[in-house]
Protein backbone atom coordinates (compact mmCIF):
# COMPACT_ATOMS: atom_id res chain seq x y z
CA UNK A 1 0.00 0.00 0.00
CA UNK A 2 1.43 3.35 -1.00
CA UNK A 3 1.58 6.43 1.16
CA UNK A 4 -1.10 8.05 -0.98
CA UNK A 5 -3.41 5.05 -0.45
CA UNK A 6 -2.77 5.13 3.29
CA UNK A 7 -3.42 8.86 3.37
CA UNK A 8 -6.66 8.37 1.41
CA UNK A 9 -7.79 5.64 3.83
CA UNK A 10 -6.91 7.81 6.80
CA UNK A 11 -8.85 10.71 5.29
CA UNK A 12 -11.90 8.47 4.76
CA UNK A 13 -11.71 7.27 8.36
CA UNK A 14 -11.37 10.83 9.60
CA UNK A 15 -14.42 11.94 7.60
CA UNK A 16 -16.44 8.98 8.87
CA UNK A 17 -15.40 9.74 12.44
CA UNK A 18 -16.27 13.42 12.00
CA UNK A 19 -19.74 12.48 10.69
CA UNK A 20 -20.25 10.09 13.60
CA UNK A 21 -19.31 12.80 16.08
CA UNK A 22 -21.80 15.19 14.45
CA UNK A 23 -24.58 12.59 14.67
CA UNK A 24 -23.73 11.89 18.30
CA UNK A 25 -23.68 15.61 19.07
CA UNK A 26 -27.13 16.06 17.51
CA UNK A 27 -28.47 13.10 19.47
CA UNK A 28 -26.98 14.48 22.67
CA UNK A 29 -28.65 17.86 22.08
CA UNK A 30 -32.00 16.17 21.48
CA UNK A 31 -31.53 14.10 24.63
CA UNK A 32 -30.73 17.22 26.65
CA UNK A 33 -33.87 18.91 25.35
CA UNK A 34 -35.95 15.84 26.19
CA UNK A 35 -34.46 15.66 29.66
CA UNK A 36 -35.19 19.35 30.22
CA UNK A 37 -38.83 18.79 29.21
CA UNK A 38 -39.08 15.76 31.50
CA UNK A 39 -37.64 17.73 34.42
CA UNK A 40 -40.12 20.55 33.83
CA UNK A 41 -42.96 18.05 33.62
CA UNK A 42 -41.75 16.35 36.78
CA UNK A 43 -41.62 19.68 38.60
CA UNK A 44 -45.20 20.46 37.57
CA UNK A 45 -46.30 17.01 38.70
CA UNK A 46 -44.51 17.43 42.04
CA UNK A 47 -46.37 20.71 42.61
CA UNK A 48 -49.69 19.05 41.81
CA UNK A 49 -48.92 16.19 44.17
CA UNK A 50 -47.99 18.67 46.91
CA UNK A 51 -51.28 20.53 46.42
CA UNK A 52 -53.27 17.30 46.53
CA UNK A 53 -51.38 16.15 49.62
CA UNK A 54 -52.10 19.44 51.40
CA UNK A 55 -55.75 19.32 50.39
CA UNK A 56 -55.97 15.75 51.67
CA UNK A 57 -54.39 16.80 54.98
CA UNK A 58 -56.89 19.65 55.31
CA UNK A 59 -59.82 17.37 54.54
CA UNK A 60 -58.54 14.86 57.10
CA UNK A 61 -58.09 17.56 59.73
CA UNK A 62 -61.56 18.96 59.04
CA UNK A 63 -63.05 15.48 59.23
CA UNK A 64 -61.27 14.83 62.52
CA UNK A 65 -62.52 18.14 63.95
CA UNK A 66 -66.07 17.30 62.91
CA UNK A 67 -65.84 13.87 64.55
CA UNK A 68 -64.55 15.43 67.77
CA UNK A 69 -67.39 17.96 67.70
CA UNK A 70 -69.95 15.19 67.15
CA UNK A 71 -68.46 13.16 70.01
CA UNK A 72 -68.60 16.17 72.35
CA UNK A 73 -72.20 16.83 71.36
CA UNK A 74 -73.02 13.19 71.88
CA UNK A 75 -71.33 13.19 75.32
CA UNK A 76 -73.16 16.41 76.22
CA UNK A 77 -76.47 14.76 75.32
CA UNK A 78 -75.65 11.96 77.74
CA UNK A 79 -75.10 9.18 75.22
BAFI-18825 format. One record per residue: residue number from 1; residue in one letter; x, y, z negated of N, C-alpha, C, O, CB in turn. Coordinates in steps of 0.001 Angstrom, whole numbers, plus 500000, padded with zeros to 6 digits. Atoms other than C-alpha are relative to their C-alpha. Glycine has a CB too. Example, Ala and Ser with C-alpha at 12.3 -4.5 7.8 and 13.67 -1.06 7.14 Angstrom:
! residues 2
PATOR   n res  neast nnorth    nup caeast canorth   caup  ceast cnorth    cup  oeast onorth    oup cbeast cbnorth   cbup
PATOR   1   a 500890 498810 500000 512300  495500 492200 500900 501200 500000 501936 501181 499335 499008  500027 498754
PATOR   2   s 499180 498810 500060 513670  498940 492860 499230 501090 499270 499739 502198 499101 500414  500462 501415
//
This chain:
! residues 79
PATOR   n res  neast nnorth    nup caeast canorth   caup  ceast cnorth    cup  oeast onorth    oup cbeast cbnorth   cbup
PATOR   1   x 500856 498829 500000 500000  500000 500000 500903 501236 500000 501843 501338 499211 499026  499997 498767
PATOR   2   x 499170 498797 499882 501431  503354 501003 499606 501019 498932 498577 500890 498268 499867  500622 501415
PATOR   3   x 500285 498933 500960 501583  506433 498836 498727 500729 500399 497929 501098 499537 501183  500991 499909
PATOR   4   x 501218 499325 499535 498895  508046 500979 498756 499191 499644 497744 499754 499226 500061  500231 501520
PATOR   5   x 501138 500867 500341 496587  505052 500447 499731 500039 498486 498583 500096 498045 500271  498534 500462
PATOR   6   x 500153 499927 501456 497231  505132 496715 499400 501348 499591 498528 501416 498724 501363  499785 499299
PATOR   7   x 500521 498666 500301 496582  508858 496629 498518 500093 500385 497720 500680 499654 500820  501084 500744
PATOR   8   x 501402 500010 499555 493340  508370 498592 499133 499231 499002 498046 499688 498649 499878  499369 501414
PATOR   9   x 500732 500802 500970 492211  505645 496170 499847 500753 498678 498784 500742 498058 500709  498660 499771
PATOR  10   x 500033 499230 501241 493086  507805 493201 499019 501161 500117 498285 501459 499175 501403  500521 499650
PATOR  11   x 500942 498905 499755 491154  510708 494711 498567 499497 499950 497706 500152 499362 500280  500662 501357
PATOR  12   x 501348 500583 500031 488099  508471 495236 499581 499685 498568 498446 499950 498171 499942  498721 500861
PATOR  13   x 500311 500317 501401 488290  507273 491636 499728 501278 499208 498810 501333 498390 501161  499207 499352
PATOR  14   x 500190 498735 500695 488631  510828 490402 498639 500592 500323 497939 501058 499423 501105  500986 500368
PATOR  15   x 501309 499473 499596 485576  511937 492396 498872 499201 499368 497891 499776 498896 499861  499984 501527
PATOR  16   x 501024 500833 500623 483556  508975 491127 499905 500293 498508 498804 500370 497962 500301  498514 500231
PATOR  17   x 499981 499687 501421 484598  509740 487564 499369 501368 499738 498605 501535 498787 501438  499964 499464
PATOR  18   x 500564 498657 500149 483726  513418 487996 498481 499964 500156 497769 500631 499405 500619  500966 501032
PATOR  19   x 501443 500131 499802 480262  512485 489307 499353 499322 498794 498275 499720 498354 499700  499203 501285
PATOR  20   x 500526 500698 501173 479750  510090 486403 499913 500945 498810 498928 500933 498072 500879  498788 499651
PATOR  21   x 499996 499041 501109 480687  512802 483920 498859 501005 500170 498205 501362 499190 501363  500737 499918
PATOR  22   x 501107 499077 499750 478196  515185 485553 498656 499357 499665 497800 499985 499043 500011  500460 501462
PATOR  23   x 501250 500709 500296 475422  512589 485333 499835 499848 498487 498754 500081 497947 499978  498605 500693
PATOR  24   x 500053 500161 501453 476274  511888 481695 499709 501330 499303 498959 501371 498327 501319  499414 499483
PATOR  25   x 500259 498684 500571 476315  515614 480926 498529 500372 500151 497910 500859 499204 500889  501060 500667
PATOR  26   x 501411 499698 499772 472872  516061 482489 499101 499164 499084 498128 499670 498524 499636  499749 501470
PATOR  27   x 500775 500858 500895 471532  513100 480535 500101 500478 498557 499112 500476 497825 500475  498549 500106
PATOR  28   x 499800 499498 501358 473020  514484 477335 499163 501249 499757 498543 501385 498702 501484  500302 499751
PATOR  29   x 500805 498783 500137 471354  517862 477925 498519 499659 499875 497814 500238 499049 500228  500935 501200
PATOR  30   x 501403 500422 500086 468003  516169 478523 499716 499367 498646 498669 499615 498047 499659  499010 501130
PATOR  31   x 500174 500619 501315 468472  514103 475372 499946 501051 498897 499134 500945 497978 501135  499010 499724
PATOR  32   x 499996 498939 501006 469274  517217 473350 498681 500758 500012 498156 501110 498956 501166  500965 500238
PATOR  33   x 501289 499319 499904 466128  518909 474649 498894 499131 499411 498025 499629 498696 499680  500353 501466
PATOR  34   x 501005 500910 500544 464047  515838 473813 500095 499929 498485 499077 499925 497794 500159  498603 500603
PATOR  35   x 499809 500057 501450 465540  515656 470337 499489 501288 499354 498860 501242 498297 501494  499774 499652
PATOR  36   x 500483 498723 500536 464809  519353 469776 498474 500014 499952 497887 500477 498975 500519  501181 500853
PATOR  37   x 501468 500070 499989 461170  518789 470795 499494 499055 498909 498509 499354 498234 499491  499535 501383
PATOR  38   x 500411 500953 501036 460923  515759 468500 500159 500598 498602 499312 500387 497733 500819  498704 500112
PATOR  39   x 499788 499365 501307 462364  517728 465583 498901 501027 499734 498357 501089 498631 501397  500676 499934
PATOR  40   x 501063 498998 500157 459882  520554 466167 498672 499319 499710 497917 499762 498844 499883  500878 501265
PATOR  41   x 501234 500750 500220 457036  518053 466376 499976 499396 498606 498943 499401 497936 499844  498900 501054
PATOR  42   x 499891 500585 501336 458254  516347 463217 499782 501061 498925 499123 500802 497918 501374  499332 499816
PATOR  43   x 500197 498902 500958 458384  519685 461395 498525 500375 499898 498005 500590 498803 500829  501232 500412
PATOR  44   x 501437 499677 500015 454803  520460 462428 499221 498907 499272 498316 499200 498491 499458  500171 501446
PATOR  45   x 500676 501109 500653 453700  517009 461304 500252 500025 498491 499337 499774 497706 500466  498666 500599
PATOR  46   x 499687 499899 501431 455487  517433 457959 499144 501070 499330 498647 500865 498222 501495  500315 499794
PATOR  47   x 500828 498929 500559 453628  520711 457394 498553 499563 499869 497889 499876 498881 500088  501255 500867
PATOR  48   x 501381 500494 500068 450311  519053 458194 499840 499000 498859 498847 499030 498132 499589  499348 501336
PATOR  49   x 500047 500987 501077 451083  516186 455827 500028 500706 498649 499289 500330 497738 501176  499004 500115
PATOR  50   x 499944 499241 501251 452012  518668 453087 498652 500648 499695 498187 500607 498556 501097  501073 500072
PATOR  51   x 501315 499382 500217 448718  520534 453581 498978 498958 499570 498212 499186 498633 499519  500715 501275
PATOR  52   x 500953 501053 500358 446727  517295 453474 500264 499465 498595 499329 499182 497847 500066  498855 501015
PATOR  53   x 499640 500471 501336 448622  516154 450381 499494 500983 498943 498905 500581 497941 501532  499816 499879
PATOR  54   x 500449 498987 500958 447904  519441 448601 498482 500057 499905 497934 500228 498816 500542  501367 500389
PATOR  55   x 501465 500036 500013 444247  519322 449611 499514 498790 499211 498577 498888 498418 499438  499964 501441
PATOR  56   x 500372 501223 500721 444035  515749 448327 500212 500166 498496 499380 499735 497697 500815  498801 500518
PATOR  57   x 499757 499742 501420 445605  516799 445019 498931 500903 499409 498461 500671 498295 501375  500627 499801
PATOR  58   x 501036 499081 500478 443115  519649 444695 498669 499285 499861 497961 499476 498872 499857  501196 500949
PATOR  59   x 501258 500755 500071 440182  517365 445457 500025 499065 498790 499042 498956 498057 499766  499189 501311
PATOR  60   x 499875 500902 501147 441465  514858 442901 499878 500743 498681 499208 500279 497758 501326  499264 500053
PATOR  61   x 500081 499198 501230 441911  517557 440265 498578 500492 499772 498083 500451 498645 500970  501198 500066
PATOR  62   x 501391 499553 500124 438439  518958 440963 499093 498851 499564 498221 499025 498713 499503  500586 501334
PATOR  63   x 500801 501174 500345 436945  515475 440767 500223 499632 498532 499273 499322 497813 500355  498804 500921
PATOR  64   x 499677 500313 501390 438735  514829 437476 499322 500999 499056 498743 500608 498043 501531  500007 499785
PATOR  65   x 500652 498974 500823 437482  518141 436047 498498 499774 499920 497902 499916 498853 500286  501396 500560
PATOR  66   x 501447 500264 499988 433928  517304 437090 499655 498799 499140 498656 498818 498422 499505  499772 501431
PATOR  67   x 500244 501175 500845 434162  513874 435451 500111 500353 498528 499285 499928 497720 500983  498878 500341
PATOR  68   x 499856 499581 501396 435446  515431 432227 498789 500815 499546 498286 500631 498437 501287  500821 499816
PATOR  69   x 501170 499176 500325 432611  517956 432303 498774 499111 499795 498018 499304 498842 499731  501041 501122
PATOR  70   x 501141 500912 500133 430048  515192 432846 500104 499179 498717 499099 498944 498047 499914  499065 501218
PATOR  71   x 499818 500775 501232 431545  513159 429988 499691 500856 498777 499054 500391 497831 501438  499449 499912
PATOR  72   x 500291 499099 501134 431397  516166 427654 498503 500236 499883 497950 500228 498783 500739  501354 500164
PATOR  73   x 501448 499779 500023 427803  516833 428642 499286 498750 499495 498316 498831 498742 499482  500385 501408
PATOR  74   x 500606 501245 500442 426981  513187 428122 500202 499800 498497 499283 499370 497801 500584  498818 500779
PATOR  75   x 499714 500103 501434 428668  513193 424682 499162 501006 499212 498706 500703 498109 501503  500229 499729
PATOR  76   x 500789 498977 500670 426839  516405 423778 498534 499596 499916 497837 499977 498976 500137  501334 500724
PATOR  77   x 501381 500470 499989 423525  514764 424678 499817 498832 499044 498686 498420 498784 499585  499595 501412
PATOR  78   x 500083 501098 500940 424351  511960 422256 500066 498634 500646 499719 497650 499994 498754  500109 499225
PATOR  79   x 499927 501302 499329 424905  509179 424785 501356 499435 499930 501597 498342 500443 499582  500098 501424
//
